[in-house]
Amino acid sequence: MKIIYFHGFGSSHASGTVELLRLHLPDDEIIAPDIPVDPQEALPYLLQYVEQEAPDLIIGTSMGGMYAQQMRGHRRILVNPAFNMSTMSRVLHTGEHRFFSGRYDGQKTFRITRDIIQRHNQMERQQFKDIPEADKPLVWGLFGTRDVAPKNYDTFKKHYLPDHAIRFEGEHQLNDRVVKQVLLPLIKTLPQPLP
């Protein structure tokens, strides 16, 4: 399979999760873009990236899960999706931030402005609009029992199939144990992609 991974806030294609996926899925092609900081740039970029790459599966964590949710028509696994980034003041707040991992363009820092937070809020209010019924069976959500945003489990069940919302013992970020015990078994149960 070709799998696209969407990283979380402040991360990059070089996220440790990408390496975990490559380690545990050695026969699959794992690719990952650097998501632009501004959602006004990020969403169109990711839509085009997905169209160009035509993946068999998209996996997104946290902010990446929120963006993956919006890639209609593709099979997606959302891990602790941050559907409400603009209200997560502990994460998305104004000022200068450091990227957690290396970016393709070599940038080390990024700036969050009030305008960027406002654009996140505008996008978030539209993200579940007009979900086609045929799209709902393509999406699964994985939700850690100790995640910082527990309301997202209920939000997922409201918009997608409730039996596709899966709780796991864990926190916000993926780790080796959760990949092995939760994510990989789910991937193995997914219907094979169409040729």
Disulfide bonds with the S-S distance in Angstrom:
none
